[in-house]
Each structure stands twice: as C-alpha cells, then as structure tokens.
C-alpha cells in the first residue's frame, strides 16, 4: 500500500544557494517555462525532523562516521526519523531505503531577479561607526508545488542486512561476544533488542545506551541471524535483521508525520518560512501522484490570468479527474487538514 500526495505551499525563500560574492542567492533551476525557485527534499525533511523531535518528542537517530561519512546507524526501534528516512552506510554495508520520499518543491511562478539591499547600519551606529557592511539578497515569494510518497507497508517494518569485513585482530576482539550470542537463548523481545544493539556496537564502533525495557513495548517481533565465515583470508560477517513494530506504534508514527507536515515552518535568516500547505491532496489508489499535473496546470493558468486561486474549484477538478480513472482522492485545506489525516489513518489501519 502506498500513500501519494501533492502539497501546494505559499511561501518565500526556503533554501539559499551557495552565494556569489556578497549576494545571497536563491536556489533556482531553468525549465522550459522559465527560471523557477525551489527548495530541496533534504531541506524540507530536516525542517520536518527537527519539528517532530521538538514538538512530538521524536528520538534523534544514532549516527556514526563509518567510512568517513556521517550516517544514521540505528534501527527503526530507536528512531522514528530512521524509520522514515532510512540510511546507506558503505562500510560496513548497511542500508534501509527510505519509505518516505519527497520531491523538490518547485515554484509555479517564475523568478524575475528581485533583489533586496541590506546593511547593518543600525547596529554599526550603536557601536559609534558610520560605516556598514552591505549584502544583497535575491528575493522571491510565490506558490510551490511538492509531491511526496509513503510506502505504508514499510513504516515500522525493517528488513536489512549488515555485511562487515574483519581483520584477524578485529575478529579476535569480538570473538567471545559472537560465541556468547550463538549460545544465548533469546526468550523475549527485550533479549533480542539488547542482542541486536550489541551487534551494532561491535560492527559500528558505537557506545549505545538505550532503555531496552521501553523499546520492547513497541516491538511486535524481531529476528536476528549472525553468520561469520572466512573468505579470501578475511573474516566476513553477515547479519540479517527483521523488525516489525506494533500496529499502534506504526499508526502513531504515520499520524504524527502527516500532522507535522500539515503544520510546518523553517527558520531562515531570522524569520519563519511557511511550509504548511494551503491545499493538499492524498490518494491510496495512485502509485505515483499523476494528479499533480492537473493541479500544476490549474495553478499556472490562474497565475498567468492573475485570477483568484479557488481551492474549491481545484478540489472539484481533482476529484473529477480521479473519478474518471476509478480512483479516490482526499482533499484538504488548512482548516480540514487534521480531519482528513485522521480519516486516512483510520482507513489504512482498519485494513491492516
């Protein structure tokens, strides 16, 4: 099962580019229709993770710098962010493809080179100086469209392999632990979780301090298989992990993610940049949000005409489009957003 969606967001500059001299640039891209401003999926998701950690109590992920690159290195048990965002560690090889994907938020209206001239003259005068530093900023305000998708069946479910190479010295260092794990009887989820994180510590050089009793309450089932063998004069470890969280935990995570997306902002240059959609569409029937094309065409037409963006009219057009294809779409605005999210959550978990 997959949930697709399209958000329409009215906001200013969300991402800055690298800058040119003393000019703070906007992120922009050339299209057949002109120069568009965009914000990246990374920027959007980081704002979302920060907000959920701050306001919903989500756990920060365990991170490591194995192979020289900082990556998330825990599991779906210890971090909601890890659950939705996944990871890709090169060495030891450890991957989880993200169930939650977002595309660039791209403006409907074009960028026409608007600039803002700024100085710190007021602060300089407080210091007794009449000279000021000057900065120019590219400026923009407009309508962005952002599609996304969530693989519902993979939320709260993890199937991953860890593949690690060990020297003789590294193997000897953890051999006793490996032997103990082979002989250890894992009778409860708590025992399995503790063993899993002991394995993570061994292969990722981590020092993990978690409340295993707390986490055992959210896990439905967990399976671990650890195989060590020598190949080409090197020890190779193959660890298979399967985790499924309880239904209520999966429901909580998805609901809080969608609610967080419906009330989101990002701090930039001392101000709050809105990322809350004024129009949102969701579907459990489409494998890709092709209805975005209709939404985009409607918005372009209205902007070019200088007309009022009638969300009721747009809502009817989108629903008619889906109905002709024998599919369902739910529409929300800022007033009905949480109500629609509740309906989607109930539908998903009633079927599961």
C-alpha positions in Angstrom: 0.0 0.0 0.0 1.2 3.5 -0.9 0.0 6.9 0.1 0.8 9.6 -2.5 0.2 13.3 -2.1 0.7 16.8 -3.5 1.1 19.9 -1.4 0.6 23.5 -2.6 2.5 25.9 -0.4 2.7 29.7 -0.5 5.9 31.0 0.9 9.1 32.9 0.3 12.7 31.8 0.0 13.2 28.5 1.8 16.6 27.5 0.6 19.6 29.6 -0.2 22.2 28.8 -2.9 26.0 28.9 -2.4 26.0 32.7 -2.9 28.0 34.9 -5.4 30.3 37.4 -3.7 28.2 39.4 -1.3 24.9 38.3 -3.0 22.9 35.6 -1.2 21.3 33.7 -3.9 18.1 31.6 -4.1 18.1 28.0 -5.2 16.8 28.1 -8.8 16.5 25.9 -11.9 16.0 26.6 -15.5 12.9 25.0 -17.1 11.2 25.2 -20.5 8.8 27.7 -18.8 11.4 29.9 -17.3 13.5 30.2 -14.2 11.9 28.5 -11.2 12.8 28.7 -7.5 12.9 25.5 -5.5 13.5 24.0 -2.1 15.2 20.7 -1.8 13.8 17.5 -0.2 16.8 17.5 2.2 15.9 20.9 3.5 12.2 20.1 3.8 12.8 16.8 5.6 15.3 18.3 8.0 12.8 21.0 9.0 10.2 18.2 9.5 12.5 16.0 11.6 13.5 19.0 13.8 9.9 20.0 14.3 8.8 16.5 15.2 11.7 16.0 17.6 10.9 19.3 19.3 7.2 19.2 19.4 6.3 15.5 19.3 9.2 14.0 21.3 10.6 12.0 18.4 14.0 10.4 19.1 17.1 11.7 17.4 18.8 8.9 15.3 22.0 7.2 16.3 24.7 8.4 13.9 28.3 7.3 13.2 31.1 8.3 10.8 32.0 4.8 9.5 33.7 5.1 6.1 34.3 8.8 6.6 30.6 9.9 6.1 28.2 10.7 8.8 25.1 8.5 8.5 22.2 7.2 10.6 23.2 3.9 12.1 20.5 2.7 14.4 17.3 0.9 13.6 13.6 1.7 13.4 13.3 0.7 17.1 15.2 3.7 18.5 14.3 6.4 16.0 11.2 7.5 14.1 13.4 9.5 11.8 15.4 6.4 10.9 12.1 4.6 10.2 11.0 7.2 7.6 14.4 8.4 6.3 16.4 5.2 6.2 20.2 5.0 5.8 23.0 4.0 3.5 26.3 3.1 5.2 29.0 2.0 2.8 31.3 0.2 5.2 30.1 -2.0 7.0 27.4 -2.2 4.3 24.1 -1.3 5.9 21.1 0.0 4.1 17.5 0.9 4.6 15.7 2.5 1.7 13.5 5.4 2.8 9.7 4.6 2.9 9.1 8.4 2.8 10.2 10.3 -0.3 9.7 14.0 -1.2 10.5 15.7 -4.5 11.7 19.3 -4.9 9.2 21.9 -4.0 9.2 23.9 -7.3 7.6 27.3 -7.7 4.8 27.7 -10.2 5.6 31.4 -10.9 8.9 32.4 -12.3 11.9 34.2 -10.7 12.4 37.6 -12.3 15.6 38.7 -10.5 14.1 40.5 -7.5 16.8 41.8 -5.1 16.9 43.1 -1.6 19.6 45.5 -0.4 20.6 45.3 3.3 23.2 46.8 5.6 24.0 46.6 9.3 24.0 50.4 9.7 21.7 50.5 12.7 24.0 48.1 14.7 27.1 50.0 13.4 25.7 53.3 14.8 25.2 51.6 18.2 28.9 50.9 18.1 29.7 54.5 17.1 30.5 53.9 13.5 29.0 55.4 10.3 30.3 52.6 8.1 28.2 49.5 7.4 28.6 46.1 5.8 26.5 45.6 2.7 24.7 42.5 1.5 22.4 41.9 -1.5 19.8 39.1 -1.3 17.9 37.6 -4.2 14.3 37.6 -3.1 11.2 35.6 -4.0 7.7 34.9 -2.9 5.3 32.5 -4.7 3.4 29.3 -5.0 5.3 26.0 -4.7 4.1 22.5 -5.6 5.6 19.5 -3.8 4.7 15.8 -4.5 5.6 13.0 -2.0 5.0 9.3 -1.4 4.9 7.0 1.6 5.2 3.2 1.3 2.8 2.4 4.1 3.7 -1.3 4.3 7.3 -0.4 5.2 6.5 2.0 8.0 7.5 0.3 11.2 8.9 -2.7 9.3 12.7 -3.2 8.7 14.4 -5.9 6.7 18.1 -5.2 6.5 21.4 -6.9 6.1 24.8 -5.8 7.6 27.8 -7.0 5.8 31.2 -6.4 7.5 34.7 -7.4 6.8 37.0 -8.0 9.8 40.8 -8.4 10.1 42.0 -11.2 12.3 42.7 -8.7 15.0 39.2 -7.2 14.8 37.7 -10.7 14.8 39.6 -11.8 17.9 38.4 -8.7 19.7 34.8 -9.6 19.4 35.0 -13.4 19.1 33.9 -14.1 22.7 30.9 -11.9 22.2 30.0 -13.7 18.9 30.3 -17.1 20.6 28.2 -15.9 23.5 25.5 -14.8 21.1 25.4 -18.2 19.4 24.8 -19.9 22.7 22.4 -17.3 24.2 18.8 -18.2 24.4 16.6 -15.2 23.3 13.3 -15.8 25.0 11.9 -12.2 24.9 11.8 -9.2 22.6 13.9 -7.4 25.2 16.6 -10.0 24.9 16.6 -9.8 21.1 16.7 -6.0 21.1 19.6 -6.0 23.5 21.5 -8.5 21.4 20.8 -6.5 18.2 22.3 -3.4 19.7 25.3 -5.3 21.0 25.9 -6.4 17.4 25.5 -2.8 16.2 28.1 -1.8 18.8 30.6 -4.4 17.6 30.4 -3.6 13.9 29.9 0.2 14.0 32.2 1.1 17.0 29.2 2.6 18.9 28.6 3.1 22.5 24.8 2.7 22.8 22.8 3.5 25.9 19.1 2.7 25.4 16.1 1.8 27.6 15.5 -1.8 26.3 12.5 -2.2 28.5 10.8 0.8 27.0 11.6 -0.2 23.4 10.4 -3.8 24.0 6.9 -2.4 24.5 6.7 -1.1 20.9 8.2 -4.2 19.1 5.8 -6.9 17.8 8.5 -9.2 16.5 12.3 -9.3 15.9 14.5 -11.8 14.2 18.3 -11.7 14.0 20.7 -14.1 12.3 24.5 -13.6 12.5 26.9 -15.7 10.4 30.7 -15.3 10.5 33.0 -17.1 8.0 36.4 -16.6 6.5 36.6 -15.6 2.8 39.9 -14.8 1.0 41.9 -14.6 4.2 39.4 -12.1 5.8 36.5 -12.7 8.2 33.1 -11.7 6.8 30.1 -11.1 9.0 26.6 -11.4 7.6 23.8 -10.2 9.9 20.2 -10.3 8.8 17.6 -8.2 10.7 13.9 -8.3 10.6 11.9 -6.0 12.8 8.1 -5.2 12.9 6.7 -2.7 15.3 3.3 -3.0 16.9 0.3 -1.7 15.0 -0.4 1.2 17.5 3.2 2.3 17.2 3.1 2.3 13.4 -0.1 4.2 13.5 1.3 6.8 15.9 4.3 7.4 13.7 2.5 7.8 10.5 -0.2 10.1 12.0 2.4 12.3 13.7 4.4 12.5 10.4 1.4 13.7 8.4 0.3 16.1 11.2 3.8 17.5 11.3 3.7 18.1 7.5 0.4 20.0 7.9 1.9 22.5 10.4 5.4 23.2 9.4 7.8 26.1 9.1 11.5 26.5 8.7 13.7 29.2 10.3 15.8 31.1 7.8 17.7 34.4 8.3 15.9 35.2 11.5 12.3 34.6 10.2 9.9 31.7 9.9 9.3 30.5 6.4 5.9 28.8 6.0 5.9 25.2 4.8 2.3 24.5 5.7 0.1 23.6 2.6 -3.0 25.7 1.9 -4.1 22.9 -0.5 -3.3 19.2 0.0 -4.3 16.1 -1.9 -3.8 12.5 -0.9 -4.5 9.1 -2.5 -4.2 5.5 -1.6 -5.0 4.4 -5.1 -2.3 6.0 -7.2 1.2 4.6 -7.3 2.5 8.0 -8.5 0.8 11.4 -8.0 -0.1 12.0 -11.6 -2.9 14.2 -10.4 -0.1 16.7 -9.7 -0.1 17.6 -13.4 -3.7 18.7 -13.3 -3.0 20.8 -10.1 0.0 22.3 -11.8 -1.9 23.3 -15.0 -4.7 24.9 -13.0 -2.3 26.9 -10.8 -0.3 28.1 -13.9 -3.4 29.2 -15.7 -4.7 31.1 -12.7 -1.4 32.8 -12.0 -1.0 33.8 -15.7 -4.5 35.2 -15.7 -3.9 37.0 -12.4 -7.0 35.3 -11.1 -8.1 34.1 -7.7 -6.9 30.6 -6.7 -10.3 29.0 -5.9 -9.4 25.9 -3.9 -13.0 24.6 -4.1 -12.9 24.7 -7.9 -9.5 23.0 -7.9 -10.7 20.4 -5.4 -13.7 19.5 -7.7 -11.4 19.2 -10.7 -9.0 16.9 -9.0 -11.9 14.7 -7.7 -13.5 14.5 -11.1 -10.1 13.6 -12.6 -9.7 10.7 -10.1 -13.3 9.6 -10.5 -12.9 9.2 -14.3 -10.0 6.8 -13.6 -11.9 4.9 -11.0 -9.7 6.1 -8.1 -10.2 8.0 -4.9 -8.6 11.2 -3.7 -9.0 13.1 -0.5 -8.6 16.9 -0.5 -7.7 19.1 2.5 -7.1 22.8 3.1 -5.6 24.4 6.2 -9.0 24.1 8.0 -9.7 20.5 7.3 -6.2 19.1 7.2 -6.1 17.2 10.5 -9.6 15.8 9.9 -8.6 14.4 6.6 -5.4 12.9 8.1 -7.5 11.2 10.7 -9.7 9.7 8.0 -6.7 8.4 6.1 -5.1 6.9 9.2 -8.3 5.1 10.1 -8.7 3.7 6.6 -5.1 2.5 6.5 -5.1 0.7 9.8 -8.6 -0.6 9.5 -7.4 -2.6 6.5 -4.1 -3.7 8.1 
